[in-house]
Amino acid sequence: DRPPPDLVIGGLEDVVREAVSKLAAHARREGFEIELDCADDLPRVGYDRDAMTQIVFNLVDNAIKYARDAERKSIAIRLVVAGPNVELRVRDWGPGAPADQLERIFEPFYRVGEELTRTTEGTGIGLALVRELARGMGARVRAEAPPGGGLEVVVDMPPQA
């Protein structure tokens, strides 16, 4: 299983840290703090630096949009080992999405709930683009409804030797 030729093989920590540092001021202006937690000894994965940066930007932007009225204005970004894979997990404490819509939020122009559609600005392509970029790197994307509320988007990346 060779990654496509534009992918580099390496650790994700640097590219994720760099994206977070670029986003920190924007997040603070919106009243949010970004918490970054990277596991030690992460397996190397095949990734495209620009695509990975765009994924982090879109996920943080989505979290800020939808968790704007949340009591806890925090975005937790974690790089964790899950079996052989590396997961990038981006979580907010906003209204989240109903379980039956967790798959649909990745469809272009799909937005959760009528009220959110009216009050939340945006094109509705952020998460669809995340899925497309992830697939281009051989990764899978899913959304989870974590205990305690909010939404957690998981980018699941297979290891590369």
Steps between C-alpha positions, in 0.01 A plus 500: 500500500699798377372848570436727200824664378433846649479362854789525742557236764550633850353607830194724502592692812695781331241579233216492754694722746575746221133514393391554861752780550362674189144459629555597864454877459185455288358259759576742786327785313194277483531428874639147464807326631658216303643217709750280318604162631734273304575144608865396515647265241232546236536265203602667174222552247478606138366853477488809283609802703260747334207259523570430868522873575171558317335218698605653833388848385159372386439296814593789730293742293203263515537464877512878550189549284288238668620536860476880501233495772649213699575546866842339451678690222776253445617294205694189590735368234664168571734271310459151640597145414201275430613146427754531218353834384543863594186700570469876479206585728344846506231556761274787598238538773228652281156354424650205312296302250229240551631144468299443183670800335863423589562353156304763306700797631774404253269545200552823306259776613342285771445692823363373828165633615286786379598748772871454439457550128346838563747624760828347387686657212687276263493317171432152634797349316758501781448144617441368148840643405657343811373159392618547142850614609526213748399242240772635271749402771348156553337609827144459625290765673213453742314707757418394852271639768728490805365469855454849640367641174653665199638341188826316441627452146753219457746475210629142510833451321673168433869471586771497233833327535 
